[in-house]
Structures are given as C-alpha cells and as structure tokens.
Amino acid sequence: MRLLSIWPLVVLVMVGQTARAAVVRGEAVVVQRGDVVDGNLYAAGGTVYVFGHVRGDVVASAGEVIVDGDVDGDVLAAGRFVD
C-alpha cells in the first residue's frame, strides 16, 4: 500500500505510476494520465484531479474535484466545483 500524507507544505502531489491504494492530502492531488491506482483513492485538498485509472473507488473532498479518467468503482466527491 502506498500512503502519502503531506499537508499543507506540498503545492503538488502526484500519485506514482502504480499504487495499490492511495490516501493523499495536499494543495493539489493529481493522478496523471497513464498512472494506475490499484485500489481505492482517498483524496483531500484544494484541488483533486483524476486523469488516470483507479481500479477501485474514488472518495474526494476539495474545492475543485475533476474526474476525467477511468474509475472501476464508485465516485463520491464533495466540493465547491465537482465535474
């Protein structure tokens, strides 16, 4: 399991190429195109962007949440702007 917990010193946090599951906090949380989270993604921050593949659920809370990648499970998102 890959665990990232960095708050609030990091301006940008990227989930690596392949992660089993991820718990991520930061100013900006990004799952890049081509990246795979092999499990659930739990993300909180100023912005959460999911452009890669999540082989589980996405649970996100941020001012802005954008999910434009593949999610095999459910998406639960809360924020000022959710797309």
C-alpha positions as a LaTeX table, in Angstrom:
\begin{tabular}{lrrr}
\hline
Residue & $x$ (\AA) & $y$ (\AA) & $z$ (\AA) \\
\hline
Met1 & 0.00 & 0.00 & 0.00 \\
Arg2 & 1.27 & 3.43 & $-0.87$ \\
Leu3 & 0.49 & 6.13 & 1.67 \\
Leu4 & 1.13 & 9.81 & 1.11 \\
Ser5 & 0.19 & 12.23 & 3.84 \\
Ile6 & 1.60 & 15.68 & 3.27 \\
Trp7 & $-0.30$ & 18.74 & 4.47 \\
Pro8 & $-0.14$ & 21.73 & 3.74 \\
Leu9 & 3.51 & 22.17 & 2.75 \\
Val10 & 3.22 & 20.48 & $-0.63$ \\
Val11 & 1.96 & 22.50 & $-3.57$ \\
Leu12 & 1.52 & 19.49 & $-5.84$ \\
Val13 & 1.22 & 15.79 & $-5.01$ \\
Met14 & 1.20 & 13.20 & $-7.77$ \\
Val15 & 0.25 & 9.58 & $-7.26$ \\
Gly16 & 3.03 & 7.46 & $-8.82$ \\
Gln17 & 2.91 & 5.12 & $-11.80$ \\
Thr18 & 1.25 & 2.25 & $-9.93$ \\
Ala19 & $-0.10$ & 2.33 & $-6.38$ \\
Arg20 & $-2.16$ & $-0.36$ & $-4.60$ \\
Ala21 & $-4.31$ & 2.17 & $-2.79$ \\
Ala22 & $-3.70$ & 5.79 & $-2.00$ \\
Val23 & $-4.58$ & 8.18 & 0.80 \\
Val24 & $-3.45$ & 11.61 & $-0.33$ \\
Arg25 & $-3.71$ & 15.13 & 1.09 \\
Gly26 & $-2.20$ & 18.26 & $-0.40$ \\
Glu27 & $-2.84$ & 21.57 & $-2.09$ \\
Ala28 & $-3.27$ & 19.75 & $-5.42$ \\
Val29 & $-3.72$ & 15.99 & $-5.78$ \\
Val30 & $-3.19$ & 14.67 & $-9.33$ \\
Val31 & $-3.49$ & 11.19 & $-10.82$ \\
Gln32 & $-1.84$ & 11.70 & $-14.22$ \\
Arg33 & $-2.92$ & 10.01 & $-17.46$ \\
Gly34 & $-1.16$ & 6.65 & $-17.62$ \\
Asp35 & $-0.98$ & 6.33 & $-13.81$ \\
Val36 & $-2.84$ & 3.47 & $-12.13$ \\
Val37 & $-4.15$ & 3.27 & $-8.56$ \\
Asp38 & $-4.75$ & $-0.44$ & $-7.96$ \\
Gly39 & $-7.35$ & 0.02 & $-5.24$ \\
Asn40 & $-9.28$ & 2.87 & $-3.70$ \\
Leu41 & $-8.21$ & 6.52 & $-3.84$ \\
Tyr42 & $-8.98$ & 8.73 & $-0.84$ \\
Ala43 & $-8.02$ & 12.34 & $-1.61$ \\
Ala44 & $-8.45$ & 15.72 & 0.08 \\
Gly45 & $-7.02$ & 19.10 & $-0.77$ \\
Gly46 & $-7.51$ & 22.35 & $-2.61$ \\
Thr47 & $-7.94$ & 20.52 & $-5.92$ \\
Val48 & $-8.24$ & 16.85 & $-6.85$ \\
Tyr49 & $-7.71$ & 15.79 & $-10.49$ \\
Val50 & $-8.11$ & 12.18 & $-11.62$ \\
Phe51 & $-6.98$ & 11.72 & $-15.23$ \\
Gly52 & $-5.53$ & 8.20 & $-14.83$ \\
His53 & $-7.09$ & 4.83 & $-13.95$ \\
Val54 & $-8.41$ & 3.96 & $-10.48$ \\
Arg55 & $-9.16$ & 0.25 & $-10.03$ \\
Gly56 & $-11.44$ & 0.90 & $-7.09$ \\
Asp57 & $-13.48$ & 3.72 & $-5.61$ \\
Val58 & $-12.64$ & 7.42 & $-5.54$ \\
Val59 & $-13.54$ & 9.40 & $-2.41$ \\
Ala60 & $-12.56$ & 13.05 & $-2.77$ \\
Ser61 & $-13.12$ & 16.28 & $-0.88$ \\
Ala62 & $-11.70$ & 19.52 & $-2.26$ \\
Gly63 & $-12.59$ & 22.96 & $-3.52$ \\
Glu64 & $-12.43$ & 21.54 & $-7.04$ \\
Val65 & $-12.77$ & 17.86 & $-7.98$ \\
Ile66 & $-12.39$ & 16.75 & $-11.61$ \\
Val67 & $-12.60$ & 13.08 & $-12.58$ \\
Asp68 & $-11.74$ & 12.65 & $-16.27$ \\
Gly69 & $-10.12$ & 9.21 & $-16.10$ \\
Asp70 & $-11.34$ & 5.65 & $-15.69$ \\
Val71 & $-12.79$ & 4.60 & $-12.33$ \\
Asp72 & $-13.78$ & 0.95 & $-11.93$ \\
Gly73 & $-15.73$ & 1.56 & $-8.72$ \\
Asp74 & $-17.88$ & 4.36 & $-7.36$ \\
Val75 & $-17.08$ & 8.06 & $-7.12$ \\
Leu76 & $-18.03$ & 10.05 & $-4.01$ \\
Ala77 & $-17.00$ & 13.69 & $-4.31$ \\
Ala78 & $-17.71$ & 16.84 & $-2.34$ \\
Gly79 & $-16.54$ & 20.33 & $-3.19$ \\
Arg80 & $-17.34$ & 23.77 & $-4.47$ \\
Phe81 & $-16.95$ & 22.52 & $-8.07$ \\
Val82 & $-17.32$ & 18.84 & $-9.00$ \\
Asp83 & $-17.08$ & 17.51 & $-12.54$ \\
\hline
\end{tabular}
